[in-house]
């Protein structure tokens, strides 16, 4: 029951037991049947699906760039507002609440769930891509281009994306821990809509969040499978075919199932901690054997260039660098938005006892600094090699549109290449697993009406269909299909999150005024 005794929700009180499932509302039935139909349709009509996805992607990118970029800026401003105003002092769970997890463990789970496969995939390739083809009409592959290219890469992984996660995390955590409502996306709108959230509006919102989460995860899982196949081909000559990628998705989905069944504290917590440790060891290795001083200097200068370039990079009016704005920024913002229900709800689940200000500050600052160091260590080293030698296997991979090979091409230029490449493969696998199992738990929570102890069979169902959705997108158009699905699923959440900002602000203001505990 809610801390605020004036709130009485009915979600989940009319549950139905069927084949071991705990069905609370239409969300599970509608979303599961729709996903089953989508997977079956794409697998049955792969050629037609590929054509449709290509057309959809092009239309969404060119038509709604202003919406995605404009709302992305708005979410950053909202988070800054929370940092400097009294509502930021609200403690999630009440004044006496204390965190359930230590800060290192908490950050490990944030990092693994919120960044995951994407940083492994793009951490080398993206800075190189923007170095070769800088945004904002900048010309020339020199030191200045390298700095702008690095800043342009950090822009896609810095405060804008994490602000989207923070909006959802704060909204759901406040509604759940301070108002006593279910851990579901609809609960975030209670301060704005009251009991109307338990009706059709809430069902529709939660269903939409399931679609966004599934397609966003499927995109990441597809990238992970592509990178794993490329790494295996580089190390042991395994054919990097669609069949290989499908088998990889099947195998690692099976591993994710084991983690999902073991639950939050045993599975996801331990995997996240282990993954962060291995990632830090690989980062330390590259920092040590790479151009250490250049990496350190580059981290400082690129961070400064990033802060100085946020304005021009965030502006969509009069831009001529459409390759960067549409091919990268528009897609990335839709991708982050599609992940926001999943990551936001997951972060809310592990953030009880934190203040709003602490949660927002950590989500904006720490990942941005981590990404800056990571990008400069990996991508910066690759750029330095090209500038010094005039050639680079990494640049060749990027120019050949094989970004999945960039990480392994870089590691091959360093000592112990076989060992570090294998570690890179392990990292991709574990990021793959943590993303899949975290996503399965979150989708299960949403479709079970906010329950944290829904039957295991439901977690298994969603984990399996995450893998099947990734396979369907892979066979129905590859990366293009994944981008189109992500854009279509993430775009509505630009508007959902705008309304969520207002609802959260209204609820936090009431809390600081003493009307809500």
Buried (B, 14 or more C-beta within 10 A) or exposed (E): EBBBEEBEBEBBEEBEEEEEBBBBBBBBBBBBEBBEEBBEBBBEEBEEBBEBBBEBBBEBBEEBBEBBBBBBBBBBEBBBBBBEBEBBBBBBBBEEBEBBBEEEBBBBBBBBBBBBBBBBBBBBBBBBBBBBBBBBEBEEBEEEBBBBBBBBBBBBBBBBBBBBBBBBBBBBBBBBBBBBBBBBBBBBBBBBBEEEBBBEEBBBBBBBBBBBBBBBBBBBBBBBBBBBBBBBBBBEEBEBEBEBBBBBBBBBBEBBBEBBBBBBEEBBBBBBBBBBEBBEEBBEBBBEBBBEEBBBEBBEBBBEBBBEBBEEBBBBEEBEBEEBBBBBBBBBBBBBBBBBBBBBBBBBBBBBBBBBBBBBBBBBBBBBBBBBBBBBBBBBBBBBBBBEEEEBBBBBBBEEEBBBBBBBBBBBBBEEBEEBBBBBBBBBBBBBBBBBBBBBBBBBBBBBBBBEEBBBEBBBBBBBBBBBBBBBBBBBBBBBBBBBBBBBBBBBBBEBBBBBBEBBBBBBBBBBEEEBE
